[in-house]
Amino acid sequence: MKIIVQKFGGTSLADQNMRIMAARKVIEALYRGFSPVMVVSAMGRSPQPYATDTLLALLQNIAPEVEVEPREKDLIIACGEIISAAVMAQLLKTMGIKAIALTGAQAGIITTADYGNARILRINTEYILYVLKQGYVPVVAGFQGATQAVPPQVHGDITTLGRGGSDTTATALGAALGAERVEIYTDVDGVMTADPSIVNEAKVLPRLSYEEVSEMTHQGARVVHPRAIEIAMEHKLDLWVKNTKSDLPGSRITSYEELSFEEKERITAITNLGSIGYLHIGVQEEDKPYVEVELYKMLGKLKVNAYLASMSSDRITFAVTRQNLWRVRRLLDSVVVPVWKGGKPRLYLFDTASDRVSFLIQKEELSKLGDSAEVEVLPVEIMENTSLVSVIFSHPSLLQKVIVRMLAVLNREEIPFIQIADSRLSASVLLSDSDTARAVRALHKEFALNRS
């Protein structure tokens, strides 16, 4: 049995015409001798009725001031994918194909209990293999699974895998089932050299390494979820990114060893991660290491990734995505970090200027300590309208050349930047949102990616 896993995102299922196109991709796989497993996301995007954010709003709008419990949040947003699974199974049946809709739990996906960001622990493939052997196409609700039941529970709790989790579902199923390939269907022709909405000349990359795509996703490209890439890399599973609307071959994501000599020594793409919040905190040099450690511990507990951490001796600077900025602001607002090295302790009181009442109350309470402690206010300066623009390349040896050319381009185009950073396969600059598109286009032209 040659198994293929085909995942369809929300835009590929947004209306009946798109759903028919998706169903035809499954039928084509059957004609090619495959046993397809279909994985589906919720249909469409907000404000469409079954989109994830639309379903979540049903709970949030009841009383906006009352936070929704993560367990109930997962319960309702998992419904979007379940609806898609039932609809696509029925559509396949009307086209003469035996199909059965399965929730993540029914497909055997067991996860951790981290609601909203669960990780797959294992997949029991017994039932899904039985279904395939009976000639059915399993249509699996992506983005979800269930915890192991703990007595007195009879069944585990429904969990979701985080944004982009349907990619993870598809890849994990592919690995567990020993699939020959996993196809990710979307609204573009494959992995591209830049965001086509910014660069008209952006080209499809026919083949990429797992490492290149992983770097692209971490630097803002909405290609494949990072966890899906990790699973594919671990199991040496080929991923294909394709367009639901076309028969073009798309992009193959595979191991570095499978690349050609030219592909192993290339500039791959220009990415941009918009809506970045850039935070700057001045602190006494002698205390910076202690405050910094405590700060990153707190960010770790929030599961917030920090970009562009500074190496300055008397300031802490880092960037977070705007979707995480409110959580970081709420975390830091009026928090106190103690530094004690013997003698009088120093208490650092963070001030984000977002809740003056809480800050003033906290400051007043700390003042009651009198001479027993030294209280120092740490203003948190936040710059919100910034973006991270990155040049992605296939081999670490290219880093220095890329940085030199990147800085030369920005200087020539008179594009100011706030900070520069690098990693193993990328060089990045933080700059104003208003300069992002111009920088992406200039860098794409500089590295001749329109000829890829």
C-alpha positions in Angstrom: 0.0 0.0 0.0 1.5 3.3 -1.2 0.3 5.9 1.3 0.2 9.6 0.5 -0.9 12.3 2.9 -2.5 15.4 1.4 -3.1 18.4 3.5 -5.4 21.3 2.5 -5.4 24.7 4.2 -8.3 26.9 5.0 -8.0 28.9 1.7 -8.2 25.7 -0.2 -11.5 24.9 1.3 -13.1 28.3 1.5 -15.9 27.8 -1.0 -17.5 24.9 -2.9 -15.4 25.4 -6.1 -12.2 25.2 -4.0 -13.4 22.2 -2.2 -14.1 20.4 -5.5 -10.6 21.2 -6.6 -9.2 19.8 -3.4 -11.3 16.6 -3.8 -10.0 16.2 -7.3 -6.4 16.2 -6.0 -7.4 13.2 -3.8 -9.0 11.4 -6.7 -6.0 12.0 -8.9 -3.8 10.4 -6.1 -6.2 7.4 -6.2 -5.8 7.1 -10.0 -2.0 7.2 -9.5 -2.2 4.1 -7.3 -1.9 5.8 -4.0 -3.9 5.3 -0.8 -4.5 8.9 0.1 -5.1 10.3 3.6 -6.7 13.7 3.5 -5.9 16.2 6.3 -8.0 19.4 6.4 -7.9 22.8 8.1 -11.0 24.9 9.1 -12.8 26.3 6.1 -11.8 29.8 5.1 -10.6 32.7 7.3 -12.4 35.0 9.6 -15.1 36.3 9.3 -16.3 33.2 7.5 -18.6 31.2 9.8 -16.5 28.1 10.4 -13.0 29.8 10.6 -11.0 29.3 13.8 -11.1 32.9 14.8 -14.9 33.1 14.1 -15.6 30.1 16.4 -13.3 31.5 19.1 -15.2 34.8 19.0 -18.3 33.0 20.0 -16.8 32.4 23.5 -14.8 35.7 23.7 -17.8 37.9 22.9 -19.9 36.5 25.7 -18.0 38.6 28.2 -14.8 40.1 26.8 -13.5 40.9 30.3 -13.6 37.3 31.3 -10.7 35.2 30.0 -11.7 32.0 28.2 -10.2 28.8 29.8 -7.7 27.1 27.5 -9.5 23.8 27.7 -12.8 25.3 26.5 -11.0 27.4 23.9 -9.5 24.2 22.4 -12.9 22.5 22.5 -14.6 25.1 20.3 -11.8 25.9 17.8 -11.3 22.2 17.1 -14.9 22.2 15.7 -13.7 24.1 12.5 -11.5 21.2 11.4 -14.2 18.7 12.4 -16.7 20.5 10.2 -14.3 20.5 7.3 -13.6 16.8 7.7 -17.3 15.9 7.6 -18.0 18.2 4.6 -15.0 16.9 2.6 -15.9 13.3 3.3 -19.4 13.9 2.1 -18.2 15.7 -1.0 -15.9 12.7 -1.9 -18.8 10.4 -1.4 -20.9 12.4 -3.9 -18.0 12.0 -6.4 -18.1 8.2 -6.0 -15.2 7.8 -3.5 -15.6 5.9 -0.3 -14.6 8.3 2.5 -14.8 8.6 6.3 -14.4 11.7 8.5 -12.2 11.4 11.6 -11.4 13.7 14.4 -7.8 13.9 15.5 -8.6 11.6 18.4 -10.4 9.1 16.2 -7.3 9.1 14.0 -5.3 8.0 17.0 -3.4 11.2 17.7 -2.4 11.4 21.4 -1.0 14.7 22.6 0.3 16.5 25.7 -2.2 18.5 27.7 -0.7 21.9 26.7 -4.0 23.4 25.5 -3.5 25.7 22.5 0.0 24.4 21.8 0.0 20.7 22.4 2.6 18.4 21.1 2.0 15.0 19.5 3.3 12.2 21.7 2.3 9.3 19.5 -0.1 8.1 16.9 -2.0 4.8 17.1 -2.3 4.0 13.4 -4.3 0.7 13.8 -7.7 2.2 12.9 -6.6 4.5 10.1 -4.7 1.6 8.5 -7.8 -0.6 8.8 -9.9 2.1 7.1 -7.3 2.4 4.3 -7.3 -1.4 3.7 -11.1 -1.3 3.4 -10.7 1.1 0.5 -11.8 4.3 2.3 -10.2 7.7 2.1 -9.8 8.9 5.7 -10.5 12.6 6.0 -8.7 13.7 9.2 -9.4 16.9 11.1 -6.0 18.6 11.3 -4.7 20.9 14.1 -6.0 18.6 16.9 -5.6 15.5 19.0 -6.6 14.3 22.5 -4.8 13.7 25.7 -4.6 10.2 27.2 -7.6 9.6 29.5 -6.8 9.8 33.2 -9.3 8.2 35.5 -12.0 9.0 36.3 -12.0 10.3 32.7 -13.3 7.8 30.1 -11.9 9.9 27.2 -9.1 12.3 27.0 -9.5 16.1 26.5 -9.5 17.6 23.0 -6.3 19.6 22.4 -5.1 21.8 19.5 -1.6 22.1 18.2 -1.2 25.8 17.7 -1.4 28.0 14.6 -0.4 26.0 11.5 -1.0 22.8 13.4 -2.6 21.0 10.4 0.8 20.9 8.8 2.1 19.1 11.9 -0.9 16.7 11.8 -0.2 15.8 8.1 3.6 15.3 8.6 3.2 13.3 11.8 0.6 11.1 10.1 3.0 10.7 7.2 5.8 9.6 9.4 3.6 7.2 11.5 2.0 5.6 8.4 5.3 5.3 6.5 3.9 7.5 3.7 5.9 7.9 0.5 5.3 11.7 0.6 3.3 14.5 2.2 1.7 17.2 0.0 0.8 20.6 1.5 -1.7 22.4 -0.6 -2.1 26.1 -0.4 -2.9 29.2 -2.5 0.6 29.7 -4.0 2.6 27.5 -6.5 5.2 26.5 -4.0 7.9 27.9 -1.7 8.9 31.3 -3.2 12.0 33.5 -3.2 10.0 36.3 -1.5 6.4 37.2 -0.6 4.7 37.5 -4.0 2.5 40.3 -2.7 5.7 42.4 -2.2 7.9 41.1 -5.1 6.1 40.5 -8.4 9.2 38.8 -9.8 9.3 36.2 -6.9 10.0 32.7 -8.2 9.1 29.2 -7.1 12.0 27.2 -5.7 11.7 23.7 -7.1 13.8 22.1 -4.3 14.9 23.1 -0.9 16.5 21.5 2.2 14.7 21.1 5.4 17.1 23.5 7.0 16.4 26.3 4.5 12.7 26.0 4.9 13.0 25.9 8.7 15.0 29.1 8.7 12.5 30.7 6.4 9.6 29.9 8.6 11.4 31.2 11.7 12.1 34.4 9.9 8.6 35.1 8.8 7.8 33.1 5.7 4.4 31.4 5.9 5.5 28.2 4.2 5.2 25.1 6.4 4.9 25.0 10.2 8.3 24.6 11.9 7.2 21.5 13.8 6.2 19.8 10.6 9.7 20.5 9.2 11.3 19.0 12.3 9.2 15.8 12.0 10.0 15.5 8.2 13.7 16.0 8.9 13.7 13.4 11.7 12.0 10.8 9.5 13.6 11.8 6.2 10.1 12.4 4.8 9.8 14.4 1.6 7.3 17.3 1.7 5.8 19.0 -1.3 4.2 22.4 -1.3 1.7 22.8 -4.1 -1.2 25.0 -5.3 -4.7 23.6 -5.1 -5.6 25.5 -8.2 -2.9 24.2 -10.5 -1.1 21.1 -11.7 2.4 22.6 -11.3 4.9 20.4 -9.6 5.4 22.8 -6.6 8.4 22.7 -4.3 10.0 19.6 -2.9 11.5 19.9 0.7 14.1 17.2 1.2 17.5 16.6 2.8 20.5 18.8 2.1 22.3 15.8 0.5 19.6 15.7 -2.2 20.3 19.2 -3.4 22.5 20.0 -6.5 25.9 21.6 -6.1 24.4 25.0 -7.1 21.5 24.6 -4.6 24.0 23.9 -1.8 25.8 27.2 -2.4 23.0 29.6 -3.0 21.1 32.6 -1.7 17.6 31.1 -1.2 15.1 33.8 -0.4 14.3 37.1 1.2 11.8 36.9 4.1 10.0 39.4 6.2 8.5 39.1 9.6 6.2 42.1 10.2 4.6 43.6 13.2 7.6 43.3 15.5 7.7 44.9 19.0 11.2 46.0 19.9 11.9 46.5 23.6 14.7 48.5 25.2 15.5 48.3 29.0 18.4 50.2 30.5 19.9 48.6 33.6 23.0 49.1 35.8 25.9 47.2 34.2 26.8 45.3 37.4 23.2 44.0 37.7 22.4 43.4 34.0 23.3 39.6 34.0 20.9 38.9 37.0 18.0 41.0 35.6 18.5 39.5 32.1 18.4 35.9 33.4 15.2 36.5 35.3 13.7 38.3 32.3 14.4 35.4 29.9 13.1 32.9 32.5 9.8 34.8 32.5 9.6 34.8 28.7 10.4 31.1 28.7 7.4 30.5 31.0 5.2 32.4 28.6 6.7 30.4 25.7 7.6 33.6 23.9 10.5 33.6 21.4 12.7 36.6 21.6 14.6 38.0 18.6 17.6 40.2 18.3 18.9 40.0 21.9 21.5 42.6 22.5 25.1 42.2 23.7 25.3 45.6 25.4 26.7 45.8 28.9 24.1 48.2 30.3 20.9 47.6 28.4 18.6 44.7 27.5 17.1 44.8 24.1 15.0 42.2 22.3 12.1 41.9 19.8 8.9 39.9 19.9 6.1 39.4 17.5 3.2 41.8 17.9 0.9 39.0 18.7 3.1 38.3 21.7 3.8 41.9 22.6 0.6 42.3 24.7 1.5 39.2 26.7 5.0 40.5 27.3 3.8 44.0 28.2 1.3 42.5 30.7 4.0 40.2 32.1 6.5 43.0 32.7 4.0 45.7 33.8 4.9 46.5 37.5 6.9 43.2 37.9 9.7 43.4 40.5 13.1 41.7 40.0 15.3 41.5 43.1 19.1 41.6 42.9 20.8 40.7 46.2 24.6 40.2 46.5 24.8 40.7 50.3 24.0 43.9 52.1 21.0 45.9 50.9 19.0 44.3 48.1 18.2 46.3 44.9 14.6 45.9 43.6 14.1 46.6 40.0 10.5 47.8 39.2 9.6 47.5 35.5 7.5 50.3 34.0 5.8 49.6 30.7 3.7 52.8 30.9 0.7 50.8 30.0 -1.0 50.7 33.4 -0.1 53.7 35.5 -2.4 52.8 38.3 -0.8 49.4 38.9 2.6 50.8 38.6 2.0 53.7 41.1 0.4 51.3 43.6 3.3 48.9 43.3 5.8 51.7 43.7 4.0 53.1 46.8 4.0 49.6 48.4 7.7 49.2 47.7 8.5 52.6 49.3 7.2 51.2 52.6 10.4 49.1 52.7 12.2 52.3 53.5 16.0 52.0 53.8 15.9 48.2 53.9 15.9 48.0 50.1 16.9 50.2 47.2 14.1 50.5 44.6 15.0 51.4 41.0 12.5 51.9 38.2 13.3 50.3 34.9 11.4 52.1 32.1 10.6 49.7 29.2 10.7 51.5 25.9 8.7 49.8 23.2 8.9 50.5 19.5 6.0 48.8 17.7 6.2 49.6 14.0 9.2 47.5 13.0 9.8 44.5 10.8 12.6 41.9 10.5 13.9 41.4 6.9 16.2 38.4 6.4 18.3 37.0 3.7 18.2 33.2 3.8 21.0 31.1 2.4 21.8 27.4 2.1 25.2 27.1 3.7 26.8 28.9 6.7 29.9 29.8 4.7 27.9 32.4 2.9 27.2 34.5 6.0 29.9 37.2 5.8 29.4 37.8 2.1 25.7 38.2 2.6 26.1 40.7 5.4 28.5 42.8 3.4 26.1 42.9 0.4 23.0 43.4 2.6 24.5 46.5 4.3 25.7 47.9 1.0 22.2 47.6 -0.5 20.6 49.3 2.5 23.2 52.1 2.4 22.7 52.6 -1.3 18.9 52.7 -1.0 19.2 55.0 2.1 17.2 52.5 4.2 18.0 53.0 7.9 18.0 50.0 10.2 17.8 49.6 14.0 19.8 46.4 14.5 21.5 43.6 12.6 21.6 40.0 13.6 22.6 36.7 12.1 22.1 33.0 12.6 23.5 29.9 10.9 21.5 30.3 7.7 20.3 33.9 7.7 21.3 37.5 8.1 18.6 39.9 9.3 18.0 43.6 9.9 15.3 45.2 12.0 13.8 48.3 10.4 10.7 50.4 10.2 7.5 48.8 8.8 7.4 51.6 6.2 10.7 50.6 4.7 10.1 46.8 4.7 8.7 46.4 1.1 11.5 48.6 -0.4 14.2 46.6 1.5 12.7 43.2 0.4 12.5 44.3 -3.2 16.0 45.8 -3.2 17.6 42.7 -1.6 15.7 40.4 -4.0 17.1 42.3 -6.9 20.6 42.5 -5.4 20.9 38.7 -5.1 19.2 38.1 -8.5 16.6 35.8 -7.1 14.2 36.7 -9.9 16.5 34.4 -12.0 16.2 31.4 -9.6 
